[in-house]
C-alpha cells in the first residue's frame, strides 16, 4: 500500500538534447515509459513524490506556473512526455520523483521487475530493469527483560526501568531494500 521512489540512482542524459538551450539541455519530445518488464499490470500504480519545485497537477508536471511534462498512466504503464523548456536538470528531477505502488494481490516476497525506457523522438535507450520487492508492513517488536528484586525508592537511587530493552522493526533493512 505504500509508495516508493524508484529512480533516485538513475540519470537521464541525451547527447543531442544536452547541447541545446545554451548547454542546459532541452528535452522537448523526450518520453519515459515505465511498466512491468513482462506484461503491464493494472495493479501497478505510478505517482509523483512531493519535493523540489515540481508538482503533478491534472496530468501535468508543473515547475511553478509552467508545464514541463505530461504524466499519463493507463493499465499499468506510465508515459511521461517532456514539453518545450524542460532542461536536463528538470528531466532528471521528474525522473527521481516517480513513485510506484502496487494495489493488487501480489504477496509478501514477490519481486516485481519494472522496465524503464527513454526515447528522444528518434531512438530508444537501453531498457533499465528496476526490481521492487513487495513486502508486508509488520508491527515493530518491543522486548524487555524484567529486573528481579529491584526496589524503587522515591528518595533513593534512580532505577532505569528500560535497561536491557530493545526496539526494532520486524522488517529487515539491507542491500537493495527501500526504506
N, C-alpha and C positions, 0 to 999 in steps of 0.2 A: 503493500500500500504506500510505501514511501518513495520519494523521488530521489534520484542521484544524478549528479552531473557526470557526463560521460567522457568528454574530450579535453579535459584540462591539461593533458600532457601532449596534445597534438598541435601542430602548426600548419595552417593553410598558407600555401605560397604558390605563385604562378609567375614565372619569369616575365611573361608578356604583360600581365596585369601590373606587376610590381613596378615596372619602369614608367608607368603612366602617372598623371597628376603630379608632375614635378618630383617623382620618386616616392610619393606617398601611396601609390597604387590606386587603381580604380577597378573594382571587382564587379562592375555592372554586367549583368547577364550570367555571372557565375552561379552555378547551382550546387547545393549539397543535398544528397539523397541518403536517407538512413532508414533501414528496415532490418528484419531478421535476415541472416545470411542465407537461409534456405528458402522459406516461404513466408512472406509477411503475415503477421498475426494481428488481428484487430484488437487483441488484448494488450498489445504493446502501445503505450501512450507516451507521447513526447510533449514536453513543455519547455518553458523558458524561465530560468532562475533569475531572481531579482539580483541586482548588483550593477555596478558601474553606472553609466548614464543611459543604459539601454532598457527599453520596456517593450513587452509584447502587448499590443493594443489592436483588437479587431483583426487579427491575422497579419499584422504588420509589425516588424521590429522597428521601433522608433528611437532615434537619437535626438533628444529634445523634441522639436516640432517636425523633424524631417524623417520620413520613412526611408530606411536604408536596406530593407529586405522584406520579402513576403514569407510567411510561415504558414504552410499548409500540410495537414496530415489527413490521410484517408486510409482506412483499412490496414493500419499498422505501418504505413510508410510516411515518413516526413520528407517534405521537399521545401528547402529554403532557396530562394532566388534573390540575389543581391541586386539592388537598384542603383541608378546613377549616383555617384558621390560616395559609395561605400569603399572606404580605404582598406588597405591590408590590415591595419590595426582594428578597424571596425569589424571586418570579416572574421578575424580571429577572436574578438570579444564575443561575437554572436556564437561562433562555434563552441567556445568554452562555457556558454550559458545554456546550452541544450540539456534538457533533463530527460530521464527515462523512468517510467514506472510500468508495472505490469498489473493489470486488473483481472487477470484470468485465474485459472486453476493450476498454474504451474506450481509444483510443490517445493517444499524446502529442500535445497540442494540441487535444484535444476540450474544447469548452465545454459544461459541464453547467449547465442552468438549473433551480434548485430553487425551489419555491413555498412560502412560509410564510404561514399564515393563523391568526388567533386568533378564538375565539368565546367570548363571555361568558355563554353559555347562552341568549341570546336573539337575538343578531345577530353576523354575521361581520364581521371587519375587512376592510380592503383587503388584497389579496394582495401580499406583498412578494416580488420575484424576487431570488434570490441567485445570482450567476454564479460558478461554480467552474471554473477552468482546470486540466485534468488534464495533468500533465507527468511525464516520467520523471526519476528522480533519477540524475544522471550524476556521474561522478567529478570531483573538482576537478583542476585542472592546476597543474603546477609548472614554471616556465620559469626557466632560469638562463643567464647569459652567461659563458662561460669567460674568465678573466683570463689573457692571454698573458704569458709571461716574468716571472711573479711568483716571487720566491724566498721561501721560507719558512725563516726563521732563528729557531730557538727562543730565541736570546739577543738577537735584534734587534727590529725593528719588528713590531707586531701587524698581521696581514693579515686583512681581513674577507672570508671566503670566500663570503659571501652578498650582496655588493654587486650591484646591478642584478638582483635576484631578486624575482619577484612570485609570490604565491599567490592564486588566485582560484577561485571556484565557477564551474562552467560554466553553472549556471542563472542567468538574468538576474533581477535584482530591479528592480521598477519599480512604477508606479502600478497598483493593483488586484491585485497579486500577493501571495499569502500567503507568509510566511516561517516 
